[in-house]
Amino acid sequence: MIFGLTCFGIKVKIYKIWGEILRSKKHLLISVILTLITLLIIIFIFSNSLTVAEQSDKESGVVLMNIQNVLSFLKIPLTLTDKFVRKTAHFIEFFTLGTMLSITFFYYRFNQKKSLIFTPISGLCVAVTDELLQLKTQGRSASVLDVLLDFSGVLFALIIISFIIYITYTRKKNKSE
């Protein structure tokens, strides 16, 4: 009995309204968390672009040395270059960003078309801004090829996340039929 009423219709309506409120609070909380994670990734990307060339070279050298040590330990006869490590880092950063943008936009419950448009546009804006920041950083330069590499990371993530969502939706739809 809710509020002294025994009418099942009223009880059901109150439960439905309460359920919607709880779902909307949960949805809001998850939306905020996804947005914050996405913003942290963007901040990480921009902070790397604002690192002066000398420091950036040292960091890349350490990563390269660690990768080479792992390859050597695994007895894999492969020698990587600093340029390869840097370009791979670009791709991975923007693949991660593309993953979070895709998940976030899909979770916002935009229709699929909007999510498929907002993710690459947002990723491209971040990639262009990233390269423009490097123009202002001591010893760094911008590259159109880096923008294309970054954008390809976002697109690859979007394709994978879209495929996962499609498979998940198709399975749920088939189970309900």
C-alpha positions as MATLAB code, in Angstrom:
seq = 'MIFGLTCFGIKVKIYKIWGEILRSKKHLLISVILTLITLLIIIFIFSNSLTVAEQSDKESGVVLMNIQNVLSFLKIPLTLTDKFVRKTAHFIEFFTLGTMLSITFFYYRFNQKKSLIFTPISGLCVAVTDELLQLKTQGRSASVLDVLLDFSGVLFALIIISFIIYITYTRKKNKSE';
ca = [
       0.000    0.000    0.000;
       1.443    3.376   -1.049;
       0.177    6.564    0.608;
      -2.800    4.631    1.976;
      -4.067    3.764   -1.515;
      -4.865    0.203   -2.405;
      -5.738    0.808   -6.050;
      -3.247   -1.205   -8.099;
      -3.376    1.260  -11.006;
      -2.151    4.097   -8.817;
       0.472    1.896   -7.184;
       1.818    0.845  -10.594;
       1.967    4.450  -11.814;
       3.903    5.518   -8.730;
       6.354    2.623   -9.170;
       6.756    3.471  -12.861;
       7.447    7.139  -12.126;
       9.921    6.214   -9.352;
      11.651    3.734  -11.694;
      11.989    6.389  -14.405;
      13.468    8.853  -11.900;
      16.027    6.272  -10.742;
      16.885    5.328  -14.335;
      17.280    8.969  -15.342;
      19.573    9.660  -12.360;
      21.648    6.599  -13.241;
      21.704    7.665  -16.894;
      22.796   11.172  -15.904;
      25.562    9.850  -13.642;
      26.910    7.510  -16.324;
      26.709   10.321  -18.914;
      28.726   12.618  -16.647;
      31.338    9.901  -15.999;
      31.705    9.120  -19.721;
      32.024   12.824  -20.529;
      34.684   13.329  -17.838;
      36.714   10.350  -19.072;
      36.512   11.712  -22.625;
      37.633   15.163  -21.454;
      40.541   13.629  -19.520;
      41.687   11.858  -22.678;
      41.549   15.149  -24.593;
      43.523   16.875  -21.827;
      46.099   14.065  -21.972;
      46.420   14.458  -25.747;
      46.783   18.235  -25.510;
      49.301   17.973  -22.661;
      51.477   15.752  -24.858;
      51.317   18.369  -27.614;
      52.361   21.100  -25.213;
      55.484   19.192  -24.173;
      58.580   20.888  -25.598;
      60.455   18.934  -28.271;
      63.451   18.036  -26.100;
      61.281   16.523  -23.354;
      59.024   14.800  -25.890;
      62.075   13.221  -27.553;
      63.296   11.913  -24.184;
      59.880   10.421  -23.386;
      59.683    8.745  -26.794;
      63.202    7.403  -26.318;
      62.252    5.814  -22.992;
      59.150    4.207  -24.526;
      61.199    2.959  -27.495;
      63.845    1.483  -25.187;
      61.186   -0.297  -23.100;
      59.491   -1.733  -26.197;
      62.858   -2.892  -27.569;
      63.655   -4.547  -24.205;
      60.334   -6.427  -24.292;
      60.921   -7.505  -27.905;
      64.436   -8.627  -27.003;
      63.166  -10.547  -23.951;
      60.569  -12.276  -26.149;
      63.340  -13.011  -28.672;
      61.516  -11.126  -31.420;
      64.132   -9.835  -33.882;
      62.488   -6.499  -34.619;
      64.044   -3.055  -34.443;
      61.647   -0.128  -34.132;
      62.347    3.519  -34.807;
      61.493    6.596  -32.798;
      59.234    7.754  -35.619;
      57.292    4.471  -35.545;
      56.756    4.804  -31.784;
      55.548    8.404  -32.153;
      53.124    7.610  -34.973;
      51.812    4.551  -33.138;
      51.294    6.722  -30.054;
      49.277    9.196  -32.158;
      47.073    6.410  -33.451;
      46.564    4.833  -30.015;
      45.733    8.168  -28.365;
      43.107    8.950  -30.969;
      41.806    5.387  -31.116;
      41.189    5.708  -27.369;
      39.543    9.096  -27.891;
      37.402    7.711  -30.722;
      36.325    4.815  -28.519;
      35.219    7.140  -25.720;
      33.555    9.623  -28.094;
      31.623    6.791  -29.742;
      30.510    5.236  -26.464;
      29.612    8.625  -25.004;
      27.577    9.796  -28.002;
      25.790    6.451  -28.314;
      25.058    6.496  -24.584;
      23.602   10.005  -24.828;
      20.942    8.205  -26.877;
      21.481   10.289  -29.944;
      20.116    8.477  -32.919;
      22.753    6.373  -34.627;
      23.136    8.812  -37.507;
      24.025   11.697  -35.167;
      26.488    9.537  -33.244;
      28.130    8.494  -36.502;
      28.480   12.172  -37.443;
      29.448   13.702  -34.072;
      32.225   11.212  -33.322;
      34.385   11.842  -36.418;
      33.713   15.596  -36.393;
      34.693   15.844  -32.724;
      37.752   13.664  -33.299;
      38.836   15.749  -36.274;
      38.436   18.959  -34.267;
      40.629   17.552  -31.504;
      43.230   16.354  -34.052;
      43.425   19.752  -35.763;
      43.581   21.574  -32.407;
      46.287   19.149  -31.284;
      48.447   19.990  -34.282;
      47.807   23.733  -33.896;
      48.952   23.497  -30.270;
      52.191   21.940  -31.477;
      52.804   25.002  -33.648;
      52.941   27.073  -30.466;
      55.193   24.626  -28.614;
      58.968   25.113  -28.609;
      60.707   22.866  -31.132;
      57.477   21.227  -32.337;
      55.698   21.481  -35.680;
      52.314   20.572  -37.108;
      51.696   17.891  -39.709;
      48.714   17.229  -41.946;
      49.770   13.570  -42.004;
      49.477   13.462  -38.205;
      45.947   14.856  -38.457;
      45.096   12.094  -40.942;
      46.688    9.456  -38.714;
      44.815   10.791  -35.672;
      41.554   10.887  -37.607;
      42.084    7.302  -38.803;
      42.408    6.227  -35.148;
      39.052    7.871  -34.375;
      37.395    6.298  -37.433;
      38.771    2.838  -36.652;
      37.416    3.088  -33.096;
      34.043    4.276  -34.399;
      33.832    1.301  -36.759;
      34.656   -1.183  -33.992;
      32.265    0.368  -31.435;
      29.485    0.618  -34.048;
      29.978   -3.038  -34.918;
      29.861   -4.066  -31.245;
      26.696   -2.015  -30.676;
      25.101   -3.459  -33.815;
      25.879   -7.045  -32.739;
      24.598   -6.361  -29.207;
      21.397   -4.740  -30.502;
      20.802   -7.555  -32.996;
      21.213  -10.211  -30.291;
      18.832   -8.402  -27.915;
      16.295   -7.972  -30.713;
      16.509  -11.653  -31.669;
      16.067  -12.754  -28.037;
      12.943  -10.634  -27.629;
      11.285  -12.119  -30.726;
];
